[in-house]
Amino acid sequence: MKKIISIVLALVLICSVFCVNAFAAGRIGDANGDGKLSALDARMILQHVAGVKTIEDTSNLDVSKDGKISAVDARIILQIVAGIIDPIKEEQFKMFVDSFNGVKENASSVTLVTVNVYESEPYSGPNEFKEDYEAMLQESVGEQVVNQTYTGADIETSFPPVGATCNLTYADVKDFKVTETENYYEISFKVKGETNPTRGKGVGAVATIVTKEELESSMKNEIDPNMSDEDFRKIMKVKSRYNDVTVKATIDKATGNMIEYYVDTPYVMEMNMAEILKMNIGIGTAEKWKIAY
């Protein structure tokens, strides 16, 4: 079964490369047949949609891949021409997402190689707590060689993002870059930081996160397990904030399988107790994984 999946992934990669090359050569969306994309192609598509002017061959004009020719295709072409959309990078980005989600579906094992804990942001809060914070920090920070391997159902509950599927979008990332060697794609990018992220989306699509709800529940149980959520929120406001998350991945060209994954997650807990006690604690983690099939 895994062999079949690998072949299918390889075919998907081939199709993706074909689509990318087609965009690069100006065939997809090239309404006037001059070998390049321009605002003229978008205008011709709009004229065709409005019935002003008919384009005989529309086989290459469904840029959005929604099964029809519409103003949406014209808009995408204008965005490509303006540099807002990079179709080549978007195809490469899709390859990353498919490969990343394929780890939990197809991998025989995943190994957490190292974990590096660090201060992601300087402490902000009352001086009377700073000494305890610094002592905790000194005990926690540093790189640890783990080499813990997970198989079977443990992959789902160990490999990030735990409890979610990656639904990352190209709009969530910046500095997306792909370099090629003879056998591998090396992919790197940053996921834009956010406050109170959701599992499976944005920061929560590439890393195992602490949600606001989990943070509230944990703190409430420490203060008073019998307190209602409403009463807790009256006296305590908390936020789970993540700065830009760095992602690096190595994907095997032949199979489309991700074989190495690195994620650096700078986390900051923000706490405000009745406007009396305000504190920010920043602890980041960087994980390096190896994947086998």
Helices and strands as residue ranges (DSSP letters): H 2-24, H 39-50, H 71-81, H 87-106, E 109-124, H 127-140, E 142-151, H 153-156, G 170-172, E 173-180, E 184-191, E 194-195, G 202-205, H 212-223, H 229-235, E 236-242, E 245-252, E 258-273, E 277-292
